[in-house]
Amino acid sequence: MRVLVVEDDEGLGLEVAAGLRSAGFAVDLANHLADADFKTSVNTYDCLVVDRGLPDGDGLQLVAAKRQAGHSVPVLMLTARDGIADRVAGFEHGADDYLVKPFALPELTARVRALCRRREHPAPARLIFGDIDIDLPRRRVMRAGILRSLTPKEFAVLELLATRAGNVVSRTELIECCWDEMAEPASNVVDAVIAQLRRKLGAPPVIETVRGTGFMIGI
């Protein structure tokens, strides 16, 4: 799941990004409206986390513009403005959730994850294929009844492959959905994570390489 954090406080933005990345999200950062507008026009995000007091305007402008353009990406307003009128304005402009600063990072992470799950076709709570059981809310993977310990990035890649079971997922799609703008698409980062997943999941292998195209989990 890929998230854009729009925050002009560099320290706070980096802290939020680090916390979300440690929870398995791919995170991009923008520190003003123009940058956020550009990034949302060229990337697909599962959630936006938007501050209101930005150098070039109110974050609500971005939200309202996206809604008027027909975008349904979930939006969490993250701001110090805690008045009732401010909250109401946030929802009236198209925000889906509103969290006031200061905040607890675990709560922010939980809210972002909940928003990412609110899709037109929500993902099931569990994905089961063969003897592999993926518990999405608890971020837990079992194979043959044995818990497999995965890193957040390994889990993100497995989740994407599992939700597309039977279909090929290209390296480009994996980079776009599971990494962020800090990733280097030309590197072997995807292959390294796939290799680790195969090792941790054990035999028989469930992730197939489709030469010249990408990877898939057969059904």
Buried (B, 14 or more C-beta within 10 A) or exposed (E): BBBBBBBBEEEBBBBBBEBBBEBBBBBBBBBBBBBBBEBBEEBEBBBBBBBBEBEEEBBBBBBBBBBEEEBEBBBBBBBEBEEEEBBEBBEEBBBBBBBBEEBEBEEBBEBBBBBBBEEEEEEEEEBEBEEBBBEBEEBBBBBEEEEBEBBBBBBBBBBBBBBBBEEBBBBEBBBBBBBBEEBEEEEEBBEEBBEBBBEBBBEEEBBEBEEEEBBBBEE
